[in-house]
Amino acid sequence: MSTELKVNSYFNDSVKSIALENQEGVSTVGVMSVGEYEFGTNQREYMTVVSGALTVKLPGETSWQTVTKGETFIVEANLSFSLKVTQTTAYFCRYE
Amino acid sequence: MSTELKVNSYFNDSVKSIALENQEGVSTVGVMSVGEYEFGTNQREYMTVVSGALTVKLPGETSWQTVTKGETFIVEANLSFSLKVTQTTAYFCRYE
């Protein structure tokens, strides 16, 4: 019997994700609705855009950069980052 | 207010997905637990492996092929295909 797939929901259901663990490691795949969000990390995170785009202000940065389909940004553990989402976006987040 | 993110569940919760619509079109992102599944299509589907691997028998084929991270297979509308999943796998499915 495979393990139960856990669905997480954040920011008043504006962000939802499904957790998984496989040969690549521990990760989530999810969707963000249009909006602005602040996330905090407990581990290093590799955030990849699967569809759409994420405009991110990385820790310690003052400028925003837009990450598009297939691109990845990395945030070290115990830091926070800000996101602006202007179209519904699917993402993949791998934890390390 | 952004639209509510819809979570779908199939095969006794072994497959879960989140629906989205954006500039790329209508799609879902989801996770499949280890197992064997048969899917039917209503529209053409572009199935991309985000993490893990999918072993697929495409419509009309007798052999199986394994599709890995970043690879896509296509199934035309109104057909069915079989999948063997040997590690928990995240996928992105775009409908056309």
N, CA and C atoms of all chains as a GROMACS GRO file, in nm:
protein
  576
    1MET      N    1   0.086  -0.118   0.000
    1MET     CA    2   0.000   0.000   0.000
    1MET      C    3   0.091   0.125   0.000
    2SER      N    4   0.070   0.214  -0.094
    2SER     CA    5   0.158   0.332  -0.098
    2SER      C    6   0.112   0.432   0.008
    3THR      N    7   0.207   0.520   0.047
    3THR     CA    8   0.174   0.611   0.156
    3THR      C    9   0.069   0.712   0.107
    4GLU      N   10  -0.010   0.762   0.201
    4GLU     CA   11  -0.114   0.860   0.172
    4GLU      C   12  -0.050   0.989   0.120
    5LEU      N   13  -0.102   1.045   0.012
    5LEU     CA   14  -0.049   1.170  -0.043
    5LEU      C   15  -0.104   1.288   0.036
    6LYS      N   16  -0.014   1.367   0.094
    6LYS     CA   17  -0.056   1.477   0.182
    6LYS      C   18  -0.069   1.606   0.103
    7VAL      N   19  -0.186   1.671   0.113
    7VAL     CA   20  -0.210   1.800   0.048
    7VAL      C   21  -0.200   1.910   0.154
    8ASN      N   22  -0.119   2.014   0.127
    8ASN     CA   23  -0.107   2.126   0.219
    8ASN      C   24  -0.169   2.250   0.156
    9SER      N   25  -0.219   2.339   0.241
    9SER     CA   26  -0.282   2.460   0.192
    9SER      C   27  -0.233   2.580   0.274
   10TYR      N   28  -0.203   2.689   0.205
   10TYR     CA   29  -0.147   2.806   0.274
   10TYR      C   30  -0.218   2.932   0.227
   11PHE      N   31  -0.197   3.040   0.301
   11PHE     CA   32  -0.249   3.172   0.261
   11PHE      C   33  -0.395   3.163   0.218
   12ASN      N   34  -0.476   3.108   0.310
   12ASN     CA   35  -0.619   3.110   0.284
   12ASN      C   36  -0.653   3.035   0.154
   13ASP      N   37  -0.588   2.920   0.137
   13ASP     CA   38  -0.613   2.833   0.020
   13ASP      C   39  -0.563   2.891  -0.112
   14SER      N   40  -0.484   2.997  -0.106
   14SER     CA   41  -0.431   3.055  -0.231
   14SER      C   42  -0.311   2.976  -0.282
   15VAL      N   43  -0.251   2.900  -0.193
   15VAL     CA   44  -0.137   2.815  -0.234
   15VAL      C   45  -0.167   2.674  -0.183
   16LYS      N   46  -0.159   2.577  -0.275
   16LYS     CA   47  -0.179   2.438  -0.233
   16LYS      C   48  -0.065   2.353  -0.289
   17SER      N   49  -0.026   2.253  -0.211
   17SER     CA   50   0.082   2.167  -0.257
   17SER      C   51   0.057   2.023  -0.215
   18ILE      N   52   0.125   1.932  -0.285
   18ILE     CA   53   0.118   1.790  -0.255
   18ILE      C   54   0.262   1.745  -0.226
   19ALA      N   55   0.280   1.676  -0.115
   19ALA     CA   56   0.414   1.634  -0.074
   19ALA      C   57   0.449   1.499  -0.137
   20LEU      N   58   0.578   1.481  -0.165
   20LEU     CA   59   0.624   1.352  -0.214
   20LEU      C   60   0.768   1.328  -0.174
   21GLU      N   61   0.803   1.199  -0.173
   21GLU     CA   62   0.941   1.159  -0.148
   21GLU      C   63   0.974   1.049  -0.246
   22ASN      N   64   1.088   1.064  -0.316
   22ASN     CA   65   1.127   0.962  -0.413
   22ASN      C   66   1.279   0.961  -0.425
   23GLN      N   67   1.331   0.903  -0.532
   23GLN     CA   68   1.477   0.890  -0.544
   23GLN      C   69   1.546   1.026  -0.552
   24GLU      N   70   1.469   1.130  -0.593
   24GLU     CA   71   1.530   1.262  -0.603
   24GLU      C   72   1.538   1.330  -0.466
   25GLY      N   73   1.453   1.281  -0.371
   25GLY     CA   74   1.454   1.340  -0.237
   25GLY      C   75   1.314   1.378  -0.191
   26VAL      N   76   1.308   1.474  -0.099
   26VAL     CA   77   1.181   1.520  -0.041
   26VAL      C   78   1.143   1.649  -0.112
   27SER      N   79   1.016   1.655  -0.156
   27SER     CA   80   0.977   1.774  -0.233
   27SER      C   81   0.826   1.794  -0.224
   28THR      N   82   0.783   1.904  -0.281
   28THR     CA   83   0.639   1.925  -0.298
   28THR      C   84   0.618   1.979  -0.440
   29VAL      N   85   0.500   1.955  -0.489
   29VAL     CA   86   0.460   2.015  -0.617
   29VAL      C   87   0.331   2.090  -0.586
   30GLY      N   88   0.317   2.210  -0.641
   30GLY     CA   89   0.200   2.287  -0.599
   30GLY      C   90   0.162   2.395  -0.696
   31VAL      N   91   0.059   2.470  -0.656
   31VAL     CA   92   0.008   2.579  -0.739
   31VAL      C   93  -0.010   2.703  -0.652
   32MET      N   94   0.029   2.817  -0.705
   32MET     CA   95   0.008   2.945  -0.637
   32MET      C   96  -0.090   3.028  -0.720
   33SER      N   97  -0.194   3.080  -0.653
   33SER     CA   98  -0.285   3.173  -0.719
   33SER      C   99  -0.218   3.309  -0.731
   34VAL      N  100  -0.279   3.398  -0.810
   34VAL     CA  101  -0.229   3.535  -0.823
   34VAL      C  102  -0.228   3.598  -0.684
   35GLY      N  103  -0.118   3.666  -0.652
   35GLY     CA  104  -0.111   3.730  -0.520
   35GLY      C  105   0.032   3.758  -0.481
   36GLU      N  106   0.051   3.803  -0.357
   36GLU     CA  107   0.186   3.829  -0.304
   36GLU      C  108   0.202   3.750  -0.176
   37TYR      N  109   0.317   3.686  -0.162
   37TYR     CA  110   0.337   3.592  -0.050
   37TYR      C  111   0.477   3.610   0.008
   38GLU      N  112   0.488   3.580   0.135
   38GLU     CA  113   0.618   3.575   0.201
   38GLU      C  114   0.635   3.434   0.257
   39PHE      N  115   0.744   3.367   0.220
   39PHE     CA  116   0.770   3.231   0.267
   39PHE      C  117   0.894   3.229   0.356
   40GLY      N  118   0.895   3.139   0.454
   40GLY     CA  119   1.014   3.117   0.536
   40GLY      C  120   1.063   2.976   0.513
   41THR      N  121   1.194   2.955   0.514
   41THR     CA  122   1.249   2.821   0.488
   41THR      C  123   1.304   2.757   0.615
   42ASN      N  124   1.286   2.625   0.627
   42ASN     CA  125   1.349   2.550   0.737
   42ASN      C  126   1.471   2.475   0.684
   43GLN      N  127   1.466   2.448   0.552
   43GLN     CA  128   1.578   2.378   0.487
   43GLN      C  129   1.610   2.456   0.360
   44ARG      N  130   1.723   2.420   0.296
   44ARG     CA  131   1.750   2.483   0.166
   44ARG      C  132   1.637   2.440   0.070
   45GLU      N  133   1.590   2.532  -0.010
   45GLU     CA  134   1.482   2.502  -0.104
   45GLU      C  135   1.526   2.533  -0.247
   46TYR      N  136   1.496   2.440  -0.337
   46TYR     CA  137   1.518   2.459  -0.481
   46TYR      C  138   1.379   2.476  -0.542
   47MET      N  139   1.344   2.598  -0.579
   47MET     CA  140   1.210   2.625  -0.632
   47MET      C  141   1.216   2.633  -0.784
   48THR      N  142   1.145   2.542  -0.849
   48THR     CA  143   1.142   2.541  -0.996
   48THR      C  144   1.002   2.575  -1.046
   49VAL      N  145   0.995   2.664  -1.144
   49VAL     CA  146   0.864   2.697  -1.203
   49VAL      C  147   0.830   2.589  -1.306
   50VAL      N  148   0.714   2.526  -1.287
   50VAL     CA  149   0.668   2.421  -1.379
   50VAL      C  150   0.582   2.482  -1.490
   51SER      N  151   0.500   2.580  -1.451
   51SER     CA  152   0.417   2.651  -1.550
   51SER      C  153   0.382   2.786  -1.491
   52GLY      N  154   0.395   2.893  -1.571
   52GLY     CA  155   0.367   3.028  -1.522
   52GLY      C  156   0.497   3.102  -1.493
   53ALA      N  157   0.497   3.184  -1.389
   53ALA     CA  158   0.617   3.261  -1.354
   53ALA      C  159   0.609   3.306  -1.209
   54LEU      N  160   0.724   3.320  -1.145
   54LEU     CA  161   0.731   3.371  -1.008
   54LEU      C  162   0.827   3.489  -1.006
   55THR      N  163   0.781   3.602  -0.954
   55THR     CA  164   0.869   3.717  -0.937
   55THR      C  165   0.913   3.718  -0.792
   56VAL      N  166   1.042   3.700  -0.771
   56VAL     CA  167   1.095   3.674  -0.636
   56VAL      C  168   1.192   3.783  -0.593
   57LYS      N  169   1.182   3.819  -0.464
   57LYS     CA  170   1.288   3.900  -0.401
   57LYS      C  171   1.359   3.807  -0.304
   58LEU      N  172   1.482   3.770  -0.338
   58LEU     CA  173   1.557   3.675  -0.258
   58LEU      C  174   1.608   3.740  -0.129
   59PRO      N  175   1.641   3.660  -0.027
   59PRO     CA  176   1.689   3.714   0.100
   59PRO      C  177   1.807   3.809   0.079
   60GLY      N  178   1.802   3.924   0.143
   60GLY     CA  179   1.914   4.018   0.134
   60GLY      C  180   1.915   4.100   0.006
   61GLU      N  181   1.825   4.069  -0.088
   61GLU     CA  182   1.821   4.144  -0.215
   61GLU      C  183   1.720   4.259  -0.201
   62THR      N  184   1.738   4.360  -0.286
   62THR     CA  185   1.638   4.469  -0.287
   62THR      C  186   1.560   4.463  -0.418
   63SER      N  187   1.618   4.400  -0.518
   63SER     CA  188   1.550   4.395  -0.649
   63SER      C  189   1.474   4.263  -0.664
   64TRP      N  190   1.375   4.268  -0.756
   64TRP     CA  191   1.292   4.151  -0.786
   64TRP      C  192   1.341   4.090  -0.917
   65GLN      N  193   1.332   3.956  -0.927
   65GLN     CA  194   1.365   3.892  -1.055
   65GLN      C  195   1.253   3.794  -1.090
   66THR      N  196   1.223   3.782  -1.217
   66THR     CA  197   1.116   3.691  -1.259
   66THR      C  198   1.176   3.559  -1.310
   67VAL      N  199   1.125   3.452  -1.250
   67VAL     CA  200   1.171   3.318  -1.282
   67VAL      C  201   1.061   3.250  -1.362
   68THR      N  202   1.095   3.197  -1.478
   68THR     CA  203   0.990   3.141  -1.564
   68THR      C  204   1.001   2.990  -1.578
   69LYS      N  205   0.916   2.930  -1.661
   69LYS     CA  206   0.903   2.786  -1.677
   69LYS      C  207   1.039   2.719  -1.697
   70GLY      N  208   1.069   2.622  -1.611
   70GLY     CA  209   1.193   2.547  -1.624
   70GLY      C  210   1.309   2.606  -1.546
   71GLU      N  211   1.291   2.730  -1.495
   71GLU     CA  212   1.398   2.793  -1.420
   71GLU      C  213   1.382   2.767  -1.271
   72THR      N  214   1.497   2.771  -1.200
   72THR     CA  215   1.500   2.740  -1.057
   72THR      C  216   1.570   2.850  -0.978
   73PHE      N  217   1.517   2.886  -0.862
   73PHE     CA  218   1.593   2.970  -0.770
   73PHE      C  219   1.612   2.893  -0.640
   74ILE      N  220   1.717   2.932  -0.566
   74ILE     CA  221   1.753   2.859  -0.444
   74ILE      C  222   1.749   2.953  -0.325
   75VAL      N  223   1.691   2.906  -0.213
   75VAL     CA  224   1.691   2.984  -0.090
   75VAL      C  225   1.750   2.897   0.020
   76GLU      N  226   1.849   2.951   0.090
   76GLU     CA  227   1.911   2.874   0.196
   76GLU      C  228   1.816   2.857   0.314
   77ALA      N  229   1.851   2.769   0.405
   77ALA     CA  230   1.764   2.740   0.521
   77ALA      C  231   1.752   2.861   0.613
   78ASN      N  232   1.636   2.867   0.681
   78ASN     CA  233   1.611   2.968   0.786
   78ASN      C  234   1.616   3.112   0.736
   79LEU      N  235   1.571   3.130   0.615
   79LEU     CA  236   1.561   3.265   0.557
   79LEU      C  237   1.421   3.283   0.504
   80SER      N  238   1.386   3.407   0.467
   80SER     CA  239   1.254   3.426   0.406
   80SER      C  240   1.269   3.497   0.273
   81PHE      N  241   1.171   3.476   0.186
   81PHE     CA  242   1.174   3.538   0.054
   81PHE      C  243   1.032   3.580   0.018
   82SER      N  244   1.022   3.680  -0.069
   82SER     CA  245   0.892   3.734  -0.109
   82SER      C  246   0.863   3.696  -0.253
   83LEU      N  247   0.736   3.671  -0.279
   83LEU     CA  248   0.694   3.634  -0.414
   83LEU      C  249   0.577   3.720  -0.460
   84LYS      N  250   0.584   3.760  -0.587
   84LYS     CA  251   0.468   3.820  -0.654
   84LYS      C  252   0.428   3.724  -0.765
   85VAL      N  253   0.300   3.687  -0.767
   85VAL     CA  254   0.251   3.591  -0.866
   85VAL      C  255   0.145   3.661  -0.950
   86THR      N  256   0.173   3.678  -1.079
   86THR     CA  257   0.081   3.756  -1.164
   86THR      C  258  -0.002   3.666  -1.256
   87GLN      N  259   0.032   3.537  -1.261
   87GLN     CA  260  -0.055   3.438  -1.328
   87GLN      C  261  -0.048   3.311  -1.244
   88THR      N  262  -0.156   3.235  -1.239
   88THR     CA  263  -0.156   3.112  -1.160
   88THR      C  264  -0.037   3.028  -1.202
   89THR      N  265   0.041   2.985  -1.104
   89THR     CA  266   0.171   2.923  -1.133
   89THR      C  267   0.187   2.788  -1.062
   90ALA      N  268   0.234   2.690  -1.140
   90ALA     CA  269   0.268   2.559  -1.082
   90ALA      C  270   0.416   2.556  -1.056
   91TYR      N  271   0.456   2.497  -0.942
   91TYR     CA  272   0.597   2.496  -0.903
   91TYR      C  273   0.633   2.360  -0.845
   92PHE      N  274   0.763   2.335  -0.840
   92PHE     CA  275   0.817   2.214  -0.777
   92PHE      C  276   0.923   2.263  -0.680
   93CYS      N  277   0.912   2.220  -0.553
   93CYS     CA  278   1.008   2.263  -0.451
   93CYS      C  279   1.077   2.142  -0.391
   94ARG      N  280   1.208   2.135  -0.409
   94ARG     CA  281   1.284   2.026  -0.349
   94ARG      C  282   1.358   2.079  -0.227
   95TYR      N  283   1.353   2.001  -0.117
   95TYR     CA  284   1.414   2.041   0.010
   95TYR      C  285   1.544   1.964   0.027
   96GLU      N  286   1.642   2.034   0.088
   96GLU     CA  287   1.770   1.963   0.109
   96GLU      C  288   1.827   1.985   0.248
   97MET      N  289  -0.987   3.867  -0.576
   97MET     CA  290  -0.987   3.737  -0.511
   97MET      C  291  -0.953   3.633  -0.618
   98SER      N  292  -0.850   3.553  -0.598
   98SER     CA  293  -0.813   3.456  -0.702
   98SER      C  294  -0.906   3.335  -0.689
   99THR      N  295  -0.916   3.261  -0.800
   99THR     CA  296  -1.012   3.151  -0.798
   99THR      C  297  -0.962   3.042  -0.702
  100GLU      N  298  -1.055   2.966  -0.649
  100GLU     CA  299  -1.026   2.857  -0.556
  100GLU      C  300  -0.945   2.750  -0.629
  101LEU      N  301  -0.838   2.700  -0.566
  101LEU     CA  302  -0.757   2.596  -0.628
  101LEU      C  303  -0.822   2.460  -0.602
  102LYS      N  304  -0.854   2.388  -0.711
  102LYS     CA  305  -0.928   2.262  -0.698
  102LYS      C  306  -0.831   2.144  -0.692
  103VAL      N  307  -0.846   2.061  -0.587
  103VAL     CA  308  -0.765   1.940  -0.573
  103VAL      C  309  -0.849   1.820  -0.613
  104ASN      N  310  -0.796   1.736  -0.702
  104ASN     CA  311  -0.866   1.615  -0.745
  104ASN      C  312  -0.793   1.493  -0.691
  105SER      N  313  -0.869   1.385  -0.669
  105SER     CA  314  -0.809   1.263  -0.616
  105SER      C  315  -0.863   1.143  -0.693
  106TYR      N  316  -0.774   1.051  -0.727
  106TYR     CA  317  -0.814   0.936  -0.809
  106TYR      C  318  -0.756   0.808  -0.749
  107PHE      N  319  -0.810   0.696  -0.796
  107PHE     CA  320  -0.756   0.565  -0.758
  107PHE      C  321  -0.734   0.556  -0.608
  108ASN      N  322  -0.845   0.583  -0.536
  108ASN     CA  323  -0.838   0.561  -0.392
  108ASN      C  324  -0.728   0.647  -0.328
  109ASP      N  325  -0.720   0.773  -0.372
  109ASP     CA  326  -0.624   0.869  -0.317
  109ASP      C  327  -0.480   0.838  -0.352
  110SER      N  328  -0.458   0.747  -0.445
  110SER     CA  329  -0.319   0.718  -0.485
  110SER      C  330  -0.266   0.821  -0.584
  111VAL      N  331  -0.358   0.893  -0.647
  111VAL     CA  332  -0.315   1.000  -0.739
  111VAL      C  333  -0.391   1.126  -0.699
  112LYS      N  334  -0.318   1.235  -0.678
  112LYS     CA  335  -0.383   1.361  -0.646
  112LYS      C  336  -0.327   1.469  -0.736
  113SER      N  337  -0.413   1.563  -0.773
  113SER     CA  338  -0.367   1.671  -0.861
  113SER      C  339  -0.435   1.802  -0.823
  114ILE      N  340  -0.373   1.911  -0.865
  114ILE     CA  341  -0.426   2.044  -0.844
  114ILE      C  342  -0.442   2.108  -0.981
  115ALA      N  343  -0.560   2.162  -1.007
  115ALA     CA  344  -0.588   2.219  -1.139
  115ALA      C  345  -0.544   2.365  -1.146
  116LEU      N  346  -0.502   2.408  -1.264
  116LEU     CA  347  -0.470   2.550  -1.284
  116LEU      C  348  -0.493   2.591  -1.427
  117GLU      N  349  -0.511   2.720  -1.445
  117GLU     CA  350  -0.523   2.778  -1.578
  117GLU      C  351  -0.440   2.906  -1.580
  118ASN      N  352  -0.354   2.920  -1.682
  118ASN     CA  353  -0.269   3.039  -1.691
  118ASN      C  354  -0.238   3.064  -1.837
  119GLN      N  355  -0.137   3.146  -1.864
  119GLN     CA  356  -0.107   3.184  -2.002
  119GLN      C  357  -0.069   3.061  -2.087
  120GLU      N  358  -0.021   2.954  -2.020
  120GLU     CA  359   0.018   2.836  -2.098
  120GLU      C  360  -0.104   2.752  -2.135
  121GLY      N  361  -0.216   2.772  -2.060
  121GLY     CA  362  -0.339   2.697  -2.089
  121GLY      C  363  -0.395   2.630  -1.966
  122VAL      N  364  -0.471   2.523  -1.987
  122VAL     CA  365  -0.537   2.450  -1.880
  122VAL      C  366  -0.451   2.328  -1.848
  123SER      N  367  -0.424   2.306  -1.719
  123SER     CA  368  -0.336   2.196  -1.684
  123SER      C  369  -0.361   2.151  -1.542
  124THR      N  370  -0.292   2.045  -1.505
  124THR     CA  371  -0.292   2.003  -1.365
  124THR      C  372  -0.147   1.967  -1.330
  125VAL      N  373  -0.118   1.978  -1.202
  125VAL     CA  374   0.010   1.930  -1.152
  125VAL      C  375  -0.025   1.833  -1.041
  126GLY      N  376   0.046   1.721  -1.035
  126GLY     CA  377   0.002   1.622  -0.939
  126GLY      C  378   0.110   1.522  -0.901
  127VAL      N  379   0.069   1.427  -0.818
  127VAL     CA  380   0.160   1.323  -0.769
  127VAL      C  381   0.092   1.187  -0.782
  128MET      N  382   0.168   1.088  -0.829
  128MET     CA  383   0.120   0.951  -0.836
  128MET      C  384   0.200   0.866  -0.738
  129SER      N  385   0.130   0.789  -0.655
  129SER     CA  386   0.198   0.692  -0.569
  129SER      C  387   0.239   0.572  -0.652
  130VAL      N  388   0.324   0.487  -0.593
  130VAL     CA  389   0.365   0.362  -0.658
  130VAL      C  390   0.239   0.282  -0.689
  131GLY      N  391   0.232   0.228  -0.811
  131GLY     CA  392   0.115   0.150  -0.848
  131GLY      C  393   0.100   0.140  -0.999
  132GLU      N  394  -0.010   0.080  -1.043
  132GLU     CA  395  -0.039   0.069  -1.186
  132GLU      C  396  -0.176   0.132  -1.212
  133TYR      N  397  -0.185   0.212  -1.316
  133TYR     CA  398  -0.306   0.290  -1.341
  133TYR      C  399  -0.342   0.288  -1.489
  134GLU      N  400  -0.470   0.302  -1.515
  134GLU     CA  401  -0.518   0.317  -1.652
  134GLU      C  402  -0.593   0.450  -1.659
  135PHE      N  403  -0.553   0.538  -1.750
  135PHE     CA  404  -0.617   0.669  -1.763
  135PHE      C  405  -0.687   0.679  -1.898
  136GLY      N  406  -0.797   0.754  -1.903
  136GLY     CA  407  -0.866   0.784  -2.029
  136GLY      C  408  -0.860   0.933  -2.053
  137THR      N  409  -0.846   0.974  -2.179
  137THR     CA  410  -0.835   1.117  -2.210
  137THR      C  411  -0.963   1.170  -2.274
  138ASN      N  412  -0.998   1.295  -2.240
  138ASN     CA  413  -1.109   1.364  -2.308
  138ASN      C  414  -1.054   1.463  -2.409
  139GLN      N  415  -0.930   1.508  -2.381
  139GLN     CA  416  -0.861   1.603  -2.470
  139GLN      C  417  -0.720   1.548  -2.492
  140ARG      N  418  -0.648   1.610  -2.587
  140ARG     CA  419  -0.507   1.572  -2.602
  140ARG      C  420  -0.435   1.609  -2.472
  141GLU      N  421  -0.348   1.522  -2.425
  141GLU     CA  422  -0.277   1.547  -2.300
  141GLU      C  423  -0.126   1.544  -2.325
  142TYR      N  424  -0.057   1.644  -2.270
  142TYR     CA  425   0.090   1.649  -2.271
  142TYR      C  426   0.134   1.619  -2.129
  143MET      N  427   0.186   1.500  -2.104
  143MET     CA  428   0.224   1.459  -1.969
  143MET      C  429   0.376   1.472  -1.952
  144THR      N  430   0.414   1.558  -1.859
  144THR     CA  431   0.557   1.580  -1.834
  144THR      C  432   0.592   1.530  -1.694
  145VAL      N  433   0.701   1.457  -1.683
  145VAL     CA  434   0.747   1.411  -1.552
  145VAL      C  435   0.825   1.526  -1.486
  146VAL      N  436   0.781   1.566  -1.366
  146VAL     CA  437   0.849   1.674  -1.292
  146VAL      C  438   0.955   1.616  -1.199
  147SER      N  439   0.922   1.500  -1.139
  147SER     CA  440   1.019   1.431  -1.053
  147SER      C  441   0.978   1.285  -1.046
  148GLY      N  442   1.076   1.196  -1.061
  148GLY     CA  443   1.045   1.053  -1.061
  148GLY      C  444   1.047   0.997  -1.203
  149ALA      N  445   0.958   0.903  -1.232
  149ALA     CA  446   0.953   0.841  -1.365
  149ALA      C  447   0.817   0.775  -1.386
  150LEU      N  448   0.772   0.772  -1.509
  150LEU     CA  449   0.647   0.704  -1.545
  150LEU      C  450   0.677   0.603  -1.655
  151THR      N  451   0.639   0.477  -1.634
  151THR     CA  452   0.653   0.377  -1.739
  151THR      C  453   0.516   0.365  -1.805
  152VAL      N  454   0.510   0.399  -1.934
  152VAL     CA  455   0.381   0.414  -2.001
  152VAL      C  456   0.369   0.317  -2.119
  153LYS      N  457   0.248   0.263  -2.134
  153LYS     CA  458   0.213   0.191  -2.258
  153LYS      C  459   0.113   0.281  -2.330
  154LEU      N  460   0.156   0.342  -2.439
  154LEU     CA  461   0.073   0.436  -2.512
  154LEU      C  462  -0.036   0.362  -2.591
  155PRO      N  463  -0.144   0.433  -2.629
  155PRO     CA  464  -0.254   0.370  -2.703
  155PRO      C  465  -0.202   0.299  -2.828
  156GLY      N  466  -0.247   0.176  -2.849
  156GLY     CA  467  -0.209   0.103  -2.970
  156GLY      C  468  -0.071   0.041  -2.963
  157GLU      N  469   0.005   0.070  -2.856
  157GLU     CA  470   0.140   0.013  -2.842
  157GLU      C  471   0.133  -0.118  -2.762
  158THR      N  472   0.234  -0.203  -2.781
  158THR     CA  473   0.240  -0.325  -2.698
  158THR      C  474   0.357  -0.313  -2.600
  159SER      N  475   0.451  -0.226  -2.633
  159SER     CA  476   0.569  -0.215  -2.544
  159SER      C  477   0.552  -0.095  -2.450
  160TRP      N  478   0.630  -0.104  -2.339
  160TRP     CA  479   0.630   0.002  -2.239
  160TRP      C  480   0.754   0.089  -2.257
  161GLN      N  481   0.742   0.217  -2.229
  161GLN     CA  482   0.861   0.304  -2.232
  161GLN      C  483   0.864   0.386  -2.102
  162THR      N  484   0.983   0.411  -2.051
  162THR     CA  485   0.995   0.488  -1.927
  162THR      C  486   1.031   0.633  -1.959
  163VAL      N  487   0.948   0.721  -1.904
  163VAL     CA  488   0.964   0.864  -1.926
  163VAL      C  489   1.018   0.924  -1.796
  164THR      N  490   1.126   0.998  -1.803
  164THR     CA  491   1.189   1.047  -1.680
  164THR      C  492   1.178   1.200  -1.668
  165LYS      N  493   1.240   1.254  -1.563
  165LYS     CA  494   1.229   1.396  -1.528
  165LYS      C  495   1.256   1.486  -1.648
  166GLY      N  496   1.161   1.572  -1.678
  166GLY     CA  497   1.176   1.669  -1.786
  166GLY      C  498   1.126   1.620  -1.919
  167GLU      N  499   1.096   1.488  -1.928
  167GLU     CA  500   1.046   1.432  -2.054
  167GLU      C  501   0.894   1.435  -2.058
  168THR      N  502   0.841   1.439  -2.181
  168THR     CA  503   0.696   1.451  -2.202
  168THR      C  504   0.647   1.343  -2.298
  169PHE      N  505   0.532   1.285  -2.270
  169PHE     CA  506   0.466   1.201  -2.370
  169PHE      C  507   0.328   1.261  -2.399
  170ILE      N  508   0.276   1.231  -2.518
  170ILE     CA  509   0.151   1.290  -2.562
  170ILE      C  510   0.048   1.181  -2.590
  171VAL      N  511  -0.075   1.203  -2.544
  171VAL     CA  512  -0.184   1.109  -2.574
  171VAL      C  513  -0.299   1.188  -2.637
  172GLU      N  514  -0.344   1.142  -2.754
  172GLU     CA  515  -0.453   1.212  -2.820
  172GLU      C  516  -0.583   1.196  -2.743
  173ALA      N  517  -0.682   1.277  -2.778
  173ALA     CA  518  -0.811   1.276  -2.708
  173ALA      C  519  -0.884   1.142  -2.726
  174ASN      N  520  -0.965   1.109  -2.626
  174ASN     CA  521  -1.054   0.991  -2.631
  174ASN      C  522  -0.981   0.858  -2.647
  175LEU      N  523  -0.867   0.849  -2.588
  175LEU     CA  524  -0.790   0.724  -2.587
  175LEU      C  525  -0.753   0.691  -2.443
  176SER      N  526  -0.701   0.570  -2.422
  176SER     CA  527  -0.657   0.539  -2.286
  176SER      C  528  -0.512   0.490  -2.290
  177PHE      N  529  -0.444   0.506  -2.177
  177PHE     CA  530  -0.305   0.464  -2.168
  177PHE      C  531  -0.282   0.405  -2.029
  178SER      N  532  -0.182   0.318  -2.020
  178SER     CA  533  -0.152   0.250  -1.894
  178SER      C  534  -0.021   0.302  -1.838
  179LEU      N  535  -0.016   0.310  -1.706
  179LEU     CA  536   0.105   0.359  -1.639
  179LEU      C  537   0.148   0.262  -1.530
  180LYS      N  538   0.280   0.241  -1.521
  180LYS     CA  539   0.338   0.173  -1.407
  180LYS      C  540   0.425   0.275  -1.335
  181VAL      N  541   0.405   0.292  -1.206
  181VAL     CA  542   0.479   0.390  -1.128
  181VAL      C  543   0.559   0.316  -1.021
  182THR      N  544   0.691   0.323  -1.031
  182THR     CA  545   0.774   0.244  -0.939
  182THR      C  546   0.839   0.331  -0.831
  183GLN      N  547   0.828   0.464  -0.844
  183GLN     CA  548   0.866   0.555  -0.736
  183GLN      C  549   0.764   0.669  -0.738
  184THR      N  550   0.733   0.725  -0.621
  184THR     CA  551   0.636   0.834  -0.616
  184THR      C  552   0.679   0.942  -0.716
  185THR      N  553   0.587   0.983  -0.801
  185THR     CA  554   0.623   1.069  -0.914
  185THR      C  555   0.534   1.193  -0.923
  186ALA      N  556   0.600   1.307  -0.944
  186ALA     CA  557   0.527   1.433  -0.966
  186ALA      C  558   0.520   1.457  -1.117
  187TYR      N  559   0.406   1.503  -1.163
  187TYR     CA  560   0.387   1.522  -1.307
  187TYR      C  561   0.312   1.653  -1.334
  188PHE      N  562   0.321   1.697  -1.460
  188PHE     CA  563   0.247   1.815  -1.505
  188PHE      C  564   0.173   1.772  -1.631
  189CYS      N  565   0.041   1.795  -1.633
  189CYS     CA  566  -0.039   1.753  -1.749
  189CYS      C  567  -0.108   1.874  -1.809
  190ARG      N  568  -0.073   1.904  -1.933
  190ARG     CA  569  -0.139   2.015  -2.001
  190ARG      C  570  -0.240   1.959  -2.101
  191TYR      N  571  -0.360   2.019  -2.101
  191TYR     CA  572  -0.470   1.972  -2.187
  191TYR      C  573  -0.482   2.066  -2.305
  192GLU      N  574  -0.521   2.008  -2.421
  192GLU     CA  575  -0.534   2.093  -2.541
  192GLU      C  576  -0.658   2.060  -2.620
   0.00000   0.00000   0.00000
